[in-house]
Amino acid sequence: MKAIIETGGKQYYVEEGSEIHVEKLDAEVGSEVVFDKVLMVNGVAGQPYFSNIVVKGTVVKHGKKKKISIFKYRPKKNSHKKQGHRQPYTRVKITKVVSL
């Protein structure tokens, strides 16, 4: 089964067996997470979410992505600012899409 879920303010297209990088979750490695905000399943849309379908997955690892460099520049003002950060993420392996 294929589904579109929402977590961390973003939407992800998932299917059983796929791995996704989501915003960092408060879950330990190896634990199970449940995504209850399901927007679409097999081409059928919810209103806006399905109330009887959840997507289950297991946490594979936590980490940080590559460094993002941000450079702000204001012309003719002799003003510039450079900063950056590494965004934390959680890798989740989708195990199944369950209908309640």
MOPAC internal coordinates of N, CA, C and O (Angstrom, degrees):
PM7 1SCF
backbone

  N    0.0000 0     0.00 0     0.00 0    0    0    0
  C    1.4534 1     0.00 0     0.00 0    1    0    0
  C    1.5244 1   109.39 1     0.00 0    2    1    0
  O    1.2310 1   121.02 1   -36.23 1    3    2    1
  N    1.3097 1   115.66 1   143.77 1    3    2    1
  C    1.4552 1   122.49 1   179.22 1    5    3    2
  C    1.5252 1   108.70 1  -112.99 1    6    5    3
  O    1.2310 1   121.20 1   -34.78 1    7    6    5
  N    1.3329 1   115.32 1   145.22 1    7    6    5
  C    1.4587 1   118.84 1  -177.01 1    9    7    6
  C    1.5199 1   109.99 1  -149.77 1   10    9    7
  O    1.2310 1   121.12 1   -18.23 1   11   10    9
  N    1.3224 1   115.47 1   161.77 1   11   10    9
  C    1.4638 1   122.87 1   171.68 1   13   11   10
  C    1.5207 1   106.23 1  -117.30 1   14   13   11
  O    1.2310 1   120.97 1   -57.52 1   15   14   13
  N    1.3557 1   115.75 1   122.48 1   15   14   13
  C    1.4640 1   120.68 1  -178.92 1   17   15   14
  C    1.5213 1   109.39 1  -116.37 1   18   17   15
  O    1.2310 1   120.96 1   -17.16 1   19   18   17
  N    1.3115 1   115.77 1   162.84 1   19   18   17
  C    1.4600 1   121.58 1   177.01 1   21   19   18
  C    1.5188 1   108.77 1  -123.45 1   22   21   19
  O    1.2310 1   120.90 1   -52.33 1   23   22   21
  N    1.3372 1   115.88 1   127.67 1   23   22   21
  C    1.4616 1   122.04 1   174.97 1   25   23   22
  C    1.5184 1   108.79 1  -153.55 1   26   25   23
  O    1.2310 1   120.86 1   -40.15 1   27   26   25
  N    1.3180 1   115.97 1   139.85 1   27   26   25
  C    1.4587 1   120.44 1   179.46 1   29   27   26
  C    1.5121 1   113.57 1    65.08 1   30   29   27
  O    1.2310 1   119.72 1  -155.22 1   31   30   29
  N    1.3312 1   118.14 1    24.78 1   31   30   29
  C    1.4538 1   121.22 1   179.30 1   33   31   30
  C    1.5211 1   113.86 1    80.89 1   34   33   31
  O    1.2310 1   119.79 1  -174.76 1   35   34   33
  N    1.3355 1   118.00 1     5.24 1   35   34   33
  C    1.4598 1   122.23 1  -179.60 1   37   35   34
  C    1.5237 1   109.56 1  -124.70 1   38   37   35
  O    1.2310 1   121.14 1   -21.15 1   39   38   37
  N    1.3254 1   115.42 1   158.85 1   39   38   37
  C    1.4578 1   120.71 1   179.08 1   41   39   38
  C    1.5207 1   109.50 1  -110.47 1   42   41   39
  O    1.2310 1   120.55 1   -39.32 1   43   42   41
  N    1.3404 1   116.55 1   140.68 1   43   42   41
  C    1.4551 1   122.57 1  -176.92 1   45   43   42
  C    1.5215 1   109.65 1  -130.27 1   46   45   43
  O    1.2310 1   121.07 1   -43.32 1   47   46   45
  N    1.3451 1   115.55 1   136.68 1   47   46   45
  C    1.4624 1   122.15 1   174.78 1   49   47   46
  C    1.5146 1   107.26 1   -91.69 1   50   49   47
  O    1.2310 1   120.02 1   -61.71 1   51   50   49
  N    1.3274 1   117.57 1   118.29 1   51   50   49
  C    1.4633 1   121.59 1  -174.47 1   53   51   50
  C    1.5242 1   110.16 1  -128.53 1   54   53   51
  O    1.2310 1   121.57 1   -22.36 1   55   54   53
  N    1.3185 1   114.61 1   157.64 1   55   54   53
  C    1.4537 1   122.24 1   169.69 1   57   55   54
  C    1.5145 1   107.27 1  -145.35 1   58   57   55
  O    1.2310 1   120.35 1   -14.33 1   59   58   57
  N    1.2994 1   116.94 1   165.67 1   59   58   57
  C    1.4603 1   120.87 1  -176.46 1   61   59   58
  C    1.5181 1   110.36 1   -61.96 1   62   61   59
  O    1.2310 1   120.98 1   -50.33 1   63   62   61
  N    1.3476 1   115.74 1   129.67 1   63   62   61
  C    1.4536 1   121.39 1  -179.58 1   65   63   62
  C    1.5163 1   114.60 1    94.83 1   66   65   63
  O    1.2310 1   119.31 1   171.17 1   67   66   65
  N    1.3331 1   118.92 1    -8.83 1   67   66   65
  C    1.4608 1   120.34 1  -179.14 1   69   67   66
  C    1.5266 1   110.79 1   -85.04 1   70   69   67
  O    1.2310 1   120.64 1   -23.51 1   71   70   69
  N    1.3431 1   116.38 1   156.49 1   71   70   69
  C    1.4641 1   122.39 1   176.69 1   73   71   70
  C    1.5183 1   108.43 1  -115.57 1   74   73   71
  O    1.2310 1   120.78 1   -43.97 1   75   74   73
  N    1.3359 1   116.11 1   136.03 1   75   74   73
  C    1.4580 1   120.87 1  -179.63 1   77   75   74
  C    1.5186 1   109.80 1  -129.27 1   78   77   75
  O    1.2310 1   120.70 1   -27.22 1   79   78   77
  N    1.3404 1   116.26 1   152.78 1   79   78   77
  C    1.4603 1   123.13 1   173.04 1   81   79   78
  C    1.5272 1   107.00 1  -101.49 1   82   81   79
  O    1.2310 1   120.14 1   -61.00 1   83   82   81
  N    1.3322 1   117.34 1   119.00 1   83   82   81
  C    1.4581 1   122.10 1   179.37 1   85   83   82
  C    1.5232 1   109.23 1  -118.38 1   86   85   83
  O    1.2310 1   121.05 1   -10.73 1   87   86   85
  N    1.3285 1   115.61 1   169.27 1   87   86   85
  C    1.4580 1   119.78 1   173.79 1   89   87   86
  C    1.5189 1   108.96 1   -57.03 1   90   89   87
  O    1.2310 1   120.20 1   -29.54 1   91   90   89
  N    1.3206 1   117.23 1   150.46 1   91   90   89
  C    1.4610 1   121.23 1  -173.32 1   93   91   90
  C    1.5305 1   111.86 1   -55.97 1   94   93   91
  O    1.2310 1   121.35 1   -50.17 1   95   94   93
  N    1.3280 1   115.02 1   129.83 1   95   94   93
  C    1.4635 1   122.33 1   179.15 1   97   95   94
  C    1.5236 1   109.79 1  -106.79 1   98   97   95
  O    1.2310 1   120.67 1   -28.46 1   99   98   97
  N    1.3226 1   116.33 1   151.54 1   99   98   97
  C    1.4649 1   121.18 1   176.44 1  101   99   98
  C    1.5223 1   109.19 1   -87.12 1  102  101   99
  O    1.2310 1   120.66 1  -108.58 1  103  102  101
  N    1.3165 1   116.35 1    71.42 1  103  102  101
  C    1.4600 1   122.14 1   178.80 1  105  103  102
  C    1.5237 1   108.22 1  -143.75 1  106  105  103
  O    1.2310 1   120.77 1   -32.87 1  107  106  105
  N    1.3133 1   116.13 1   147.13 1  107  106  105
  C    1.4604 1   120.43 1  -178.79 1  109  107  106
  C    1.5185 1   110.54 1   -82.79 1  110  109  107
  O    1.2310 1   120.88 1   -21.56 1  111  110  109
  N    1.3409 1   115.93 1   158.44 1  111  110  109
  C    1.4554 1   121.30 1   178.78 1  113  111  110
  C    1.5251 1   109.17 1   -63.72 1  114  113  111
  O    1.2310 1   120.56 1   -48.72 1  115  114  113
  N    1.3214 1   116.54 1   131.28 1  115  114  113
  C    1.4575 1   121.87 1  -178.66 1  117  115  114
  C    1.5149 1   114.14 1    93.79 1  118  117  115
  O    1.2310 1   119.82 1   168.25 1  119  118  117
  N    1.3272 1   117.94 1   -11.75 1  119  118  117
  C    1.4637 1   119.72 1  -179.41 1  121  119  118
  C    1.5290 1   110.36 1   -83.82 1  122  121  119
  O    1.2310 1   121.12 1   -17.19 1  123  122  121
  N    1.3192 1   115.47 1   162.81 1  123  122  121
  C    1.4556 1   121.09 1  -178.68 1  125  123  122
  C    1.5215 1   110.14 1   -95.41 1  126  125  123
  O    1.2310 1   120.56 1   -41.76 1  127  126  125
  N    1.3265 1   116.53 1   138.24 1  127  126  125
  C    1.4632 1   122.12 1   176.01 1  129  127  126
  C    1.5237 1   107.91 1  -119.43 1  130  129  127
  O    1.2310 1   121.05 1   -30.81 1  131  130  129
  N    1.3244 1   115.60 1   149.19 1  131  130  129
  C    1.4615 1   121.69 1  -178.60 1  133  131  130
  C    1.5260 1   107.62 1  -122.54 1  134  133  131
  O    1.2310 1   120.75 1   -54.27 1  135  134  133
  N    1.3358 1   116.17 1   125.73 1  135  134  133
  C    1.4586 1   122.27 1   176.03 1  137  135  134
  C    1.5233 1   107.26 1  -103.00 1  138  137  135
  O    1.2310 1   120.81 1   -65.10 1  139  138  137
  N    1.3423 1   116.05 1   114.90 1  139  138  137
  C    1.4586 1   119.69 1  -176.62 1  141  139  138
  C    1.5240 1   113.06 1  -100.77 1  142  141  139
  O    1.2310 1   119.64 1   171.37 1  143  142  141
  N    1.3214 1   118.29 1    -8.63 1  143  142  141
  C    1.4613 1   121.33 1   177.44 1  145  143  142
  C    1.5294 1   108.82 1   -90.72 1  146  145  143
  O    1.2310 1   120.89 1   -95.53 1  147  146  145
  N    1.3181 1   115.91 1    84.47 1  147  146  145
  C    1.4653 1   122.39 1  -178.76 1  149  147  146
  C    1.5230 1   107.72 1  -102.92 1  150  149  147
  O    1.2310 1   120.69 1   -59.34 1  151  150  149
  N    1.3320 1   116.29 1   120.66 1  151  150  149
  C    1.4600 1   121.69 1  -176.74 1  153  151  150
  C    1.5231 1   113.19 1   -90.21 1  154  153  151
  O    1.2310 1   120.60 1   143.30 1  155  154  153
  N    1.3536 1   116.46 1   -36.70 1  155  154  153
  C    1.4515 1   119.70 1  -175.47 1  157  155  154
  C    1.5255 1   109.95 1  -149.44 1  158  157  155
  O    1.2310 1   120.32 1   -38.57 1  159  158  157
  N    1.3238 1   116.99 1   141.43 1  159  158  157
  C    1.4594 1   122.68 1   176.56 1  161  159  158
  C    1.5273 1   108.42 1  -132.94 1  162  161  159
  O    1.2310 1   120.79 1   -59.20 1  163  162  161
  N    1.3333 1   116.10 1   120.80 1  163  162  161
  C    1.4758 1   122.79 1   178.22 1  165  163  162
  C    1.5221 1   113.12 1    49.70 1  166  165  163
  O    1.2310 1   120.29 1  -138.41 1  167  166  165
  N    1.3330 1   117.05 1    41.59 1  167  166  165
  C    1.4565 1   121.23 1   177.03 1  169  167  166
  C    1.5098 1   115.58 1    84.53 1  170  169  167
  O    1.2310 1   119.62 1  -179.22 1  171  170  169
  N    1.3249 1   118.33 1     0.78 1  171  170  169
  C    1.4641 1   122.01 1   178.71 1  173  171  170
  C    1.5211 1   108.20 1  -105.15 1  174  173  171
  O    1.2310 1   120.46 1   -56.00 1  175  174  173
  N    1.3304 1   116.73 1   124.00 1  175  174  173
  C    1.4527 1   121.27 1  -175.69 1  177  175  174
  C    1.5201 1   111.33 1   -89.37 1  178  177  175
  O    1.2310 1   121.01 1   -31.45 1  179  178  177
  N    1.3444 1   115.67 1   148.55 1  179  178  177
  C    1.4564 1   121.67 1   175.21 1  181  179  178
  C    1.5131 1   110.45 1   -87.86 1  182  181  179
  O    1.2310 1   120.08 1     2.48 1  183  182  181
  N    1.3414 1   117.45 1  -177.52 1  183  182  181
  C    1.4561 1   121.39 1  -176.85 1  185  183  182
  C    1.5084 1   113.13 1  -124.56 1  186  185  183
  O    1.2310 1   114.07 1  -110.78 1  187  186  185
  N    1.2902 1   128.83 1    69.22 1  187  186  185
  C    1.4654 1   128.55 1    -8.20 1  189  187  186
  C    1.5191 1   112.35 1   -83.67 1  190  189  187
  O    1.2310 1   120.07 1   160.33 1  191  190  189
  N    1.3629 1   117.48 1   -19.67 1  191  190  189
  C    1.4661 1   120.22 1   179.76 1  193  191  190
  C    1.5232 1   109.81 1  -117.59 1  194  193  191
  O    1.2310 1   121.16 1   -22.37 1  195  194  193
  N    1.3293 1   115.38 1   157.63 1  195  194  193
  C    1.4590 1   120.61 1   171.36 1  197  195  194
  C    1.5222 1   108.26 1   -83.49 1  198  197  195
  O    1.2310 1   120.19 1   -44.12 1  199  198  197
  N    1.3282 1   117.24 1   135.88 1  199  198  197
  C    1.4638 1   120.25 1   179.93 1  201  199  198
  C    1.5219 1   112.16 1   -91.64 1  202  201  199
  O    1.2310 1   120.10 1   163.28 1  203  202  201
  N    1.3374 1   117.42 1   -16.72 1  203  202  201
  C    1.4612 1   119.63 1  -174.89 1  205  203  202
  C    1.5293 1   113.66 1  -114.29 1  206  205  203
  O    1.2310 1   119.62 1  -166.53 1  207  206  205
  N    1.3311 1   118.33 1    13.47 1  207  206  205
  C    1.4628 1   121.47 1  -179.63 1  209  207  206
  C    1.5269 1   109.26 1  -128.37 1  210  209  207
  O    1.2310 1   120.66 1   -46.21 1  211  210  209
  N    1.3400 1   116.35 1   133.79 1  211  210  209
  C    1.4665 1   122.18 1   175.50 1  213  211  210
  C    1.5229 1   108.92 1  -130.23 1  214  213  211
  O    1.2310 1   121.15 1   -24.08 1  215  214  213
  N    1.3308 1   115.40 1   155.92 1  215  214  213
  C    1.4555 1   122.21 1   177.01 1  217  215  214
  C    1.5228 1   107.36 1  -114.03 1  218  217  215
  O    1.2310 1   120.54 1   -52.67 1  219  218  217
  N    1.3325 1   116.57 1   127.33 1  219  218  217
  C    1.4550 1   121.11 1  -179.15 1  221  219  218
  C    1.5160 1   109.99 1  -108.48 1  222  221  219
  O    1.2310 1   121.25 1   -34.62 1  223  222  221
  N    1.3450 1   115.21 1   145.38 1  223  222  221
  C    1.4544 1   120.91 1   178.80 1  225  223  222
  C    1.5110 1   110.56 1  -151.77 1  226  225  223
  O    1.2310 1   120.72 1   -11.58 1  227  226  225
  N    1.3319 1   116.23 1   168.42 1  227  226  225
  C    1.4597 1   121.34 1   176.71 1  229  227  226
  C    1.5134 1   108.87 1  -119.33 1  230  229  227
  O    1.2310 1   120.90 1   -35.83 1  231  230  229
  N    1.3333 1   115.88 1   144.17 1  231  230  229
  C    1.4561 1   121.84 1   179.90 1  233  231  230
  C    1.5175 1   108.79 1   -77.51 1  234  233  231
  O    1.2310 1   120.65 1   -56.15 1  235  234  233
  N    1.3371 1   116.36 1   123.85 1  235  234  233
  C    1.4596 1   121.85 1  -179.92 1  237  235  234
  C    1.5187 1   110.46 1   -90.45 1  238  237  235
  O    1.2310 1   120.29 1   131.85 1  239  238  237
  N    1.3546 1   117.05 1   -48.15 1  239  238  237
  C    1.4652 1   120.26 1   179.71 1  241  239  238
  C    1.5144 1   110.67 1  -164.97 1  242  241  239
  O    1.2310 1   121.44 1   -15.47 1  243  242  241
  N    1.3300 1   114.86 1   164.53 1  243  242  241
  C    1.4547 1   123.43 1   172.25 1  245  243  242
  C    1.5197 1   107.59 1  -113.37 1  246  245  243
  O    1.2310 1   120.22 1   -28.23 1  247  246  245
  N    1.3142 1   117.19 1   151.77 1  247  246  245
  C    1.4592 1   119.44 1   179.17 1  249  247  246
  C    1.5133 1   111.34 1  -170.73 1  250  249  247
  O    1.2310 1   121.41 1     8.28 1  251  250  249
  N    1.3421 1   114.90 1  -171.72 1  251  250  249
  C    1.4590 1   122.00 1   176.64 1  253  251  250
  C    1.5226 1   108.90 1  -125.80 1  254  253  251
  O    1.2310 1   120.68 1   -38.45 1  255  254  253
  N    1.3137 1   116.30 1   141.55 1  255  254  253
  C    1.4547 1   121.24 1   179.29 1  257  255  254
  C    1.5217 1   109.66 1   -79.00 1  258  257  255
  O    1.2310 1   120.42 1     1.11 1  259  258  257
  N    1.3438 1   116.81 1  -178.89 1  259  258  257
  C    1.4591 1   121.30 1   177.95 1  261  259  258
  C    1.5246 1   110.36 1   -64.17 1  262  261  259
  O    1.2310 1   120.92 1   -23.01 1  263  262  261
  N    1.3194 1   115.84 1   156.99 1  263  262  261
  C    1.4542 1   120.80 1  -178.50 1  265  263  262
  C    1.5236 1   110.72 1   -69.85 1  266  265  263
  O    1.2310 1   121.23 1   -45.84 1  267  266  265
  N    1.3229 1   115.25 1   134.16 1  267  266  265
  C    1.4510 1   122.40 1   176.83 1  269  267  266
  C    1.5145 1   107.53 1  -100.83 1  270  269  267
  O    1.2310 1   120.17 1   -51.71 1  271  270  269
  N    1.3297 1   117.29 1   128.29 1  271  270  269
  C    1.4587 1   121.92 1  -179.25 1  273  271  270
  C    1.5225 1   108.87 1  -103.42 1  274  273  271
  O    1.2310 1   120.83 1   -52.60 1  275  274  273
  N    1.3358 1   116.02 1   127.40 1  275  274  273
  C    1.4599 1   122.28 1  -178.96 1  277  275  274
  C    1.5250 1   107.96 1  -116.64 1  278  277  275
  O    1.2310 1   120.30 1   -53.98 1  279  278  277
  N    1.3396 1   117.03 1   126.02 1  279  278  277
  C    1.4581 1   121.49 1  -178.94 1  281  279  278
  C    1.5193 1   108.25 1  -127.59 1  282  281  279
  O    1.2310 1   120.68 1   -64.60 1  283  282  281
  N    1.3376 1   116.30 1   115.40 1  283  282  281
  C    1.4570 1   121.52 1   178.69 1  285  283  282
  C    1.5279 1   108.03 1  -105.38 1  286  285  283
  O    1.2310 1   120.75 1   -45.64 1  287  286  285
  N    1.3250 1   116.17 1   134.36 1  287  286  285
  C    1.4471 1   121.43 1  -174.95 1  289  287  286
  C    1.5196 1   109.08 1  -139.09 1  290  289  287
  O    1.2310 1   120.75 1   -47.24 1  291  290  289
  N    1.3331 1   116.18 1   132.76 1  291  290  289
  C    1.4494 1   121.44 1   176.51 1  293  291  290
  C    1.5325 1   107.88 1  -115.68 1  294  293  291
  O    1.2310 1   120.21 1   -68.22 1  295  294  293
  N    1.3103 1   117.20 1   111.78 1  295  294  293
  C    1.4589 1   119.13 1  -176.61 1  297  295  294
  C    1.5336 1   112.58 1   -65.84 1  298  297  295
  O    1.2310 1   120.99 1   -33.78 1  299  298  297
  N    1.3181 1   115.70 1   146.22 1  299  298  297
  C    1.4774 1   125.38 1   177.06 1  301  299  298
  C    1.5188 1   113.37 1    65.93 1  302  301  299
  O    1.2310 1   119.19 1  -171.76 1  303  302  301
  N    1.3228 1   119.15 1     8.24 1  303  302  301
  C    1.4652 1   122.41 1  -179.94 1  305  303  302
  C    1.5214 1   111.36 1  -112.59 1  306  305  303
  O    1.2310 1   119.75 1   174.06 1  307  306  305
  N    1.3374 1   118.09 1    -5.94 1  307  306  305
  C    1.4636 1   123.84 1  -176.14 1  309  307  306
  C    1.5327 1   109.79 1    55.55 1  310  309  307
  O    1.2310 1   121.45 1  -135.58 1  311  310  309
  N    1.3233 1   114.83 1    44.42 1  311  310  309
  C    1.4517 1   120.27 1  -177.00 1  313  311  310
  C    1.5200 1   109.61 1  -131.92 1  314  313  311
  O    1.2310 1   120.88 1   -54.03 1  315  314  313
  N    1.3112 1   115.92 1   125.97 1  315  314  313
  C    1.4552 1   120.63 1   173.43 1  317  315  314
  C    1.5238 1   108.86 1  -148.61 1  318  317  315
  O    1.2310 1   121.32 1   -21.99 1  319  318  317
  N    1.3192 1   115.08 1   158.01 1  319  318  317
  C    1.4576 1   120.78 1  -176.67 1  321  319  318
  C    1.5225 1   108.10 1  -146.67 1  322  321  319
  O    1.2310 1   120.47 1   -48.96 1  323  322  321
  N    1.3133 1   116.70 1   131.04 1  323  322  321
  C    1.4596 1   121.14 1   178.07 1  325  323  322
  C    1.5225 1   108.64 1  -120.33 1  326  325  323
  O    1.2310 1   121.06 1   -49.02 1  327  326  325
  N    1.3142 1   115.57 1   130.98 1  327  326  325
  C    1.4450 1   120.29 1   175.64 1  329  327  326
  C    1.5203 1   107.99 1  -150.86 1  330  329  327
  O    1.2310 1   120.38 1    -9.37 1  331  330  329
  N    1.3131 1   116.88 1   170.63 1  331  330  329
  C    1.4520 1   120.90 1   179.96 1  333  331  330
  C    1.5174 1   110.07 1  -166.09 1  334  333  331
  O    1.2310 1   121.20 1    -8.85 1  335  334  333
  N    1.3170 1   115.30 1   171.15 1  335  334  333
  C    1.4610 1   120.05 1   177.85 1  337  335  334
  C    1.5207 1   109.01 1  -159.49 1  338  337  335
  O    1.2310 1   120.83 1   -14.05 1  339  338  337
  N    1.3204 1   116.02 1   165.95 1  339  338  337
  C    1.4602 1   122.99 1   174.42 1  341  339  338
  C    1.5180 1   107.33 1  -113.83 1  342  341  339
  O    1.2310 1   120.58 1   -59.21 1  343  342  341
  N    1.3093 1   116.50 1   120.79 1  343  342  341
  C    1.4565 1   121.63 1  -175.60 1  345  343  342
  C    1.5288 1   110.79 1   -80.75 1  346  345  343
  O    1.2310 1   119.33 1   -54.18 1  347  346  345
  N    1.3346 1   118.88 1   125.82 1  347  346  345
  C    1.4701 1   120.31 1   177.22 1  349  347  346
  C    1.5291 1   110.86 1   -74.54 1  350  349  347
  O    1.2310 1   120.81 1   -31.12 1  351  350  349
  N    1.3285 1   116.06 1   148.88 1  351  350  349
  C    1.4553 1   121.15 1   179.95 1  353  351  350
  C    1.5199 1   110.43 1  -142.56 1  354  353  351
  O    1.2310 1   121.28 1   -12.86 1  355  354  353
  N    1.3157 1   115.15 1   167.14 1  355  354  353
  C    1.4536 1   123.08 1   173.58 1  357  355  354
  C    1.5235 1   107.54 1  -128.49 1  358  357  355
  O    1.2310 1   120.36 1   -50.77 1  359  358  357
  N    1.3349 1   116.91 1   129.23 1  359  358  357
  C    1.4604 1   120.89 1   176.83 1  361  359  358
  C    1.5251 1   108.07 1   -93.04 1  362  361  359
  O    1.2310 1   120.92 1   -55.35 1  363  362  361
  N    1.3278 1   115.85 1   124.65 1  363  362  361
  C    1.4558 1   122.06 1  -176.62 1  365  363  362
  C    1.5305 1   109.02 1  -121.08 1  366  365  363
  O    1.2310 1   120.63 1   -48.42 1  367  366  365
  N    1.3316 1   116.40 1   131.58 1  367  366  365
  C    1.4641 1   121.65 1   174.61 1  369  367  366
  C    1.5271 1   107.54 1   -98.41 1  370  369  367
  O    1.2310 1   120.70 1   -58.03 1  371  370  369
  N    1.3229 1   116.27 1   121.97 1  371  370  369
  C    1.4549 1   121.95 1  -178.59 1  373  371  370
  C    1.5257 1   108.80 1   -76.61 1  374  373  371
  O    1.2310 1   120.71 1   -56.04 1  375  374  373
  N    1.3366 1   116.25 1   123.96 1  375  374  373
  C    1.4503 1   120.33 1  -177.86 1  377  375  374
  C    1.5259 1   112.25 1   -96.39 1  378  377  375
  O    1.2310 1   120.36 1   134.58 1  379  378  377
  N    1.3457 1   116.91 1   -45.42 1  379  378  377
  C    1.4720 1   118.00 1   179.31 1  381  379  378
  C    1.5195 1   111.99 1  -161.80 1  382  381  379
  O    1.2310 1   121.98 1   -22.07 1  383  382  381
  N    1.3239 1   113.81 1   157.93 1  383  382  381
  C    1.4559 1   122.96 1   174.00 1  385  383  382
  C    1.5233 1   105.69 1  -107.52 1  386  385  383
  O    1.2310 1   120.46 1   -61.74 1  387  386  385
  N    1.3296 1   116.73 1   118.26 1  387  386  385
  C    1.4547 1   121.56 1  -170.45 1  389  387  386
  C    1.5220 1   110.57 1  -113.39 1  390  389  387
  O    1.2310 1   120.99 1   -45.38 1  391  390  389
  N    1.3122 1   115.72 1   134.62 1  391  390  389
  C    1.4584 1   121.80 1   172.44 1  393  391  390
  C    1.5226 1   108.54 1   -98.57 1  394  393  391
  O    1.2310 1   120.58 1   -54.29 1  395  394  393
  N    1.3206 1   116.50 1   125.71 1  395  394  393
  C    1.4707 1   120.60 1  -177.01 1  397  395  394
  C    1.5073 1   112.50 1   -82.67 1  398  397  395
  O    1.2310 1   120.10 1   180.00 1  399  398  397

